[in-house]
Amino acid sequence: MNSPWPQRGLYAITPDDTDTLRLVARVETVLVAGAQWLQYRNKAANPHLRREQALALLPICRRHGVPLIVNDDWRLAAQIGADGAHLGEDDGELAAARAAMGDRALIGASCYDRFDLARAAAATGASYIAFGAFFASPTKPNARRATPELLQQSAILRLPRVAIGGITPDNARSLVAAGADLLAVISGVFDAPDPAAAVRAYLSCFDEARSEEFPNE
């Protein structure tokens, strides 16, 4: 992926919060603490609120140098000038999103527990591929389960690999070791007693992995 954005770190995903001012404040805390990417996701919001909230988050992301990625809706992402969109299997054709948003857009694909979906996404212009859930998730309790082997297998696709689903600072290390470039988290950050501390705890998993890989640095 030829991108100006960091390809390793914490990928924060917003919670379902209908209070836009509160959501903005919560996101600001997380970005200040060091989250590298932000995905706007609000399954409970109507189209008007989704647009309002996405627009409110855009200048915050710009100020912190963090890409704003819109979940499910590449048309909304294109309309507001967001940096990208994340598409699930029912969110339309990735190739259409790429054609509309251009080469520089970050377009991610949910690949769940399937390598064949990741390979197809890579072939149609995905910027990154996401697997999960790896662990039990309060956001999607019935989500399909992925294995760390998928992260290893998909290295041949040469795209950033995102891990999602029930990830905590304690279990994240195994995923980073298996090849996860970004850890996508909702409740583990936004529902934490101290979201900023939670961000730092997730980021430490990458520092520890690098220390193990290059022990003399």
MOKALIN-V958345 format. One record per pair of residues at least 12 apart in sequence whose C-alpha atoms are under 6 Angstrom apart, sorted by sequence separation. I is the first residue (numbers start at 1). J is the second residue. D is the distance in whole Angstrom. If there is no record, write none. Layout:
BEGIN
i->I j->J d->D
i->I j->J d->D
END
This chain:
BEGIN
i->133 j->145 d->5
i->134 j->146 d->5
i->132 j->145 d->6
i->133 j->146 d->6
i->68 j->82 d->6
i->69 j->83 d->6
i->71 j->85 d->6
i->72 j->86 d->6
i->132 j->146 d->5
i->68 j->83 d->5
i->69 j->84 d->4
i->70 j->85 d->5
i->71 j->86 d->5
i->72 j->87 d->5
i->67 j->83 d->6
i->69 j->85 d->5
i->163 j->180 d->6
i->108 j->126 d->6
i->162 j->180 d->6
i->72 j->91 d->6
i->107 j->126 d->5
i->108 j->127 d->6
i->111 j->130 d->6
i->112 j->131 d->5
i->161 j->180 d->5
i->162 j->181 d->6
i->107 j->127 d->5
i->108 j->128 d->5
i->109 j->129 d->5
i->110 j->130 d->5
i->111 j->131 d->5
i->112 j->132 d->5
i->161 j->181 d->5
i->162 j->182 d->5
i->163 j->183 d->5
i->164 j->184 d->5
i->84 j->105 d->5
i->86 j->107 d->6
i->106 j->127 d->5
i->108 j->129 d->6
i->160 j->181 d->6
i->162 j->183 d->6
i->163 j->184 d->6
i->83 j->105 d->6
i->84 j->106 d->4
i->85 j->107 d->5
i->86 j->108 d->5
i->87 j->109 d->5
i->88 j->110 d->5
i->78 j->101 d->6
i->84 j->107 d->5
i->86 j->109 d->6
i->10 j->35 d->5
i->13 j->38 d->6
i->10 j->36 d->6
i->11 j->37 d->5
i->12 j->38 d->5
i->13 j->39 d->5
i->14 j->40 d->5
i->16 j->42 d->5
i->152 j->178 d->6
i->9 j->36 d->6
i->11 j->38 d->6
i->14 j->41 d->5
i->151 j->178 d->6
i->152 j->179 d->6
i->137 j->165 d->5
i->151 j->179 d->5
i->37 j->66 d->5
i->39 j->68 d->6
i->95 j->124 d->6
i->137 j->166 d->4
i->36 j->66 d->6
i->37 j->67 d->5
i->38 j->68 d->5
i->39 j->69 d->5
i->40 j->70 d->5
i->41 j->71 d->5
i->135 j->165 d->6
i->136 j->166 d->5
i->148 j->178 d->6
i->39 j->70 d->6
i->40 j->71 d->6
i->128 j->159 d->5
i->130 j->161 d->6
i->132 j->163 d->6
i->133 j->164 d->5
i->134 j->165 d->5
i->135 j->166 d->5
i->128 j->160 d->5
i->129 j->161 d->5
i->130 j->162 d->4
i->131 j->163 d->5
i->132 j->164 d->5
i->133 j->165 d->4
i->169 j->201 d->6
i->173 j->205 d->6
i->20 j->53 d->6
i->113 j->146 d->4
i->130 j->163 d->6
i->132 j->165 d->6
i->169 j->202 d->5
i->1 j->127 d->6
i->33 j->196 d->5
i->30 j->196 d->6
i->11 j->182 d->6
i->10 j->182 d->6
i->11 j->183 d->6
i->12 j->184 d->6
i->13 j->185 d->6
i->8 j->181 d->5
i->9 j->182 d->5
i->10 j->183 d->5
i->11 j->184 d->4
i->12 j->185 d->5
i->13 j->186 d->5
i->8 j->182 d->5
END
